[in-house]
Amino acid sequence: MNNSLFHYIVRGIIRDEKYLLLCKQKDGDYTFLLGGHIDFGEGAKFALAREIKEEIGADVKVGKFRGAIENAWDDHCEISLVFEVEHNLSKDETPLPASPDEEHLAFLWVHQDNLTKHNLLPSPIIDWLTNNSLCNWATTID
């Protein structure tokens, strides 16, 4: 993987009780935590708040850093920084894309026991979210 594309990503854990807000490409077969690319020179917490605002129009407060995960596939690799997110969202109301630029995305609330059924990626995040550990995580997967 010498000439791979590198992505520096930030992701947010948005919970309502035992439900997590996930995102997916409408034509995709996997889900992921909300968030996106960190722009050059941008702080991770600022980037996550910006990305969530762009995706679903919500103003949030980015909380505790929970860990980092490196993921690689084909000619891409990414490092994702994962944070807890304080919010006013409810599992009783699923957000819609905030703009036409985000209409390729769909959002869904998923019970933490069903994360595998929704193919949450990268997959080690499933263990992180269901083991209720308060420690930070660090994982590399190929």
Secondary structure as the mmCIF struct_conf table of DSSP 4:
data_model
#
loop_
_struct_conf.conf_type_id
_struct_conf.id
_struct_conf.beg_label_comp_id
_struct_conf.beg_label_asym_id
_struct_conf.beg_label_seq_id
_struct_conf.end_label_comp_id
_struct_conf.end_label_asym_id
_struct_conf.end_label_seq_id
TURN_TY1_P TURN_TY1_P1 ASN A 2 ASN A 3
STRN STRN1 LEU A 5 ILE A 13
STRN STRN2 ARG A 15 ASP A 16
TURN_TY1_P TURN_TY1_P2 GLU A 17 LYS A 18
STRN STRN3 TYR A 19 GLN A 25
TURN_TY1_P TURN_TY1_P3 LYS A 26 ASP A 27
BEND BEND1 ASP A 29 ASP A 29
STRN STRN4 THR A 31 THR A 31
STRN STRN5 PHE A 32 HIS A 37
HELX_LH_PP_P HELX_LH_PP_P1 ILE A 38 ASP A 39
TURN_TY1_P TURN_TY1_P4 PHE A 40 GLY A 41
HELX_RH_AL_P HELX_RH_AL_P1 ALA A 44 ILE A 56
STRN STRN6 LYS A 61 TRP A 73
TURN_TY1_P TURN_TY1_P5 ASP A 74 ASP A 75
STRN STRN7 HIS A 76 GLU A 86
TURN_TY1_P TURN_TY1_P6 LYS A 91 ASP A 92
BEND BEND2 GLU A 93 GLU A 93
BEND BEND3 ALA A 98 SER A 99
HELX_RH_3T_P HELX_RH_3T_P1 PRO A 100 GLU A 102
TURN_TY1_P TURN_TY1_P7 GLU A 103 HIS A 104
STRN STRN8 LEU A 105 HIS A 111
HELX_RH_3T_P HELX_RH_3T_P2 GLN A 112 ASN A 114
TURN_TY1_P TURN_TY1_P8 LEU A 115 ASN A 119
STRN STRN9 LEU A 120 LEU A 120
BEND BEND4 LEU A 121 PRO A 122
TURN_TY1_P TURN_TY1_P9 SER A 123 SER A 123
HELX_RH_AL_P HELX_RH_AL_P2 PRO A 124 THR A 130
BEND BEND5 ASN A 131 ASN A 131
BEND BEND6 CYS A 135 CYS A 135
STRN STRN10 TRP A 137 ILE A 141
#
